[in-house]
Amino acid sequence: MVENDYIMRMIHEMVRALIMLIFHKDQDTEEELIFLDGVNQDFYQRLCHLADEGKINEAENMLYESLEENDWDREGTMEHLEVSLAFYDYLNSKSNDFLEAHNYSREEIEEGILSVTKGYGYGSLAATLLENR
């Protein structure tokens, strides 16, 4: 239990550090997330709703489809990186029991963060933050 809390905290702090370094925003809670437009806010809420229903893999697939449609690192799509990080941070807030019941794990959250940040050219930064936990 203590180890799981530690891992959850470290993943959250890694996401928070990435958002601070990349977007120059200090956001500690999900409620503080500020997206540049309503479209990204709506998309984030749809992803979270699917996750809440236990459709985590479906939500993740929707996220990756959106990233691919927007050419990942193309100028003007950095909001998608922010939404992705916020989504993985949201998943991280779920209990281990919830994640396991829906065939997902904290390791997959870390892998998702690494994959998304790599697509935007920040993979080394994320990997370094993960190594330091």
Secondary structure by P-SEA (a helix, b strand, c coil): caaaaaaaaaaaaaaaaaaaaacccccccccccccccaaaaaaaaaaaaaaaacaaaaaaaaaaaaaaaacccccccaaaaaaaaaaaaaaaaccaaaaaaacccaaaaaaaaaaaaaaacaaaaaaaaaaac
